[in-house]
């Protein structure tokens, strides 16, 4: 297992080590996959936060008896749940 922090700090040294062992350079691929993973994690956290806020609001609306607004929020929550999966 390689340390991503070290690959980020010195990708050329990582690639040189791979080439010396007869493997192709991979630092750019590894770093792009890591960036994509971080972006997806951020999107997931944003969706979860939005879901949590809408769930709280839906509870308040249900208790107040606003069925139309409540149903609309429930539909939005279902869409967010699908996006999370």
C-alpha positions in Angstrom: 0.0 0.0 0.0 1.4 3.4 -0.9 0.9 6.6 1.0 -1.2 9.1 -1.1 0.3 12.0 0.8 3.8 11.0 -0.4 2.6 10.5 -4.0 1.0 14.0 -3.9 4.2 15.5 -2.5 6.5 13.9 -5.0 4.8 12.1 -7.9 8.0 12.0 -10.0 9.8 10.0 -7.4 6.9 7.6 -7.2 6.8 7.1 -10.9 10.6 6.7 -11.0 10.3 3.9 -8.4 7.7 2.2 -10.5 9.8 2.5 -13.7 12.8 1.1 -11.9 10.7 -2.0 -11.0 9.5 -2.4 -14.6 6.0 -0.9 -14.2 4.5 2.0 -16.0 4.0 5.5 -14.4 0.8 5.7 -12.5 1.0 8.8 -10.2 -1.3 10.9 -12.5 -3.9 8.1 -12.6 -3.8 7.6 -8.8 -4.1 11.3 -8.1 -7.0 11.7 -10.5 -8.8 8.8 -9.0 -8.2 10.2 -5.5 -9.6 13.6 -6.6 -12.7 12.0 -8.1 -13.2 10.0 -4.8 -12.9 13.2 -2.8 -15.4 15.0 -5.0 -17.9 12.1 -4.7 -17.5 12.1 -1.0 -18.3 15.8 -0.9 -21.4 15.3 -3.0 -22.5 12.5 -0.8 -22.1 14.5 2.3 -24.0 17.4 0.8 -26.9 15.1 -0.2 -27.0 13.6 3.3 -27.1 17.0 4.9 -29.9 18.1 2.6 -31.8 14.9 3.3 -31.4 15.4 7.1 -32.6 19.0 6.8 -35.6 18.1 4.7 -36.5 15.2 7.1 -36.6 17.7 10.0 -38.7 20.1 8.0 -41.0 17.2 6.9 -41.6 16.3 10.6 -42.6 19.8 11.4 -44.9 20.0 8.5 -46.6 16.7 9.3 -47.2 17.9 12.9 -48.7 21.2 11.6 -51.0 19.5 9.2 -49.8 20.9 5.9 -50.3 17.8 3.9 -49.6 19.3 0.4 -46.2 20.7 1.5 -45.5 17.6 3.4 -46.1 15.4 0.4 -43.9 17.6 -1.8 -41.1 17.3 0.7 -41.5 13.5 0.9 -41.2 13.4 -2.9 -38.0 15.5 -2.7 -36.6 13.2 0.0 -37.3 10.1 -2.1 -35.4 11.7 -5.0 -32.4 12.5 -2.7 -32.4 8.9 -1.4 -32.2 7.7 -5.0 -29.3 10.0 -5.7 -27.5 8.8 -2.6 -27.7 5.2 -3.8 
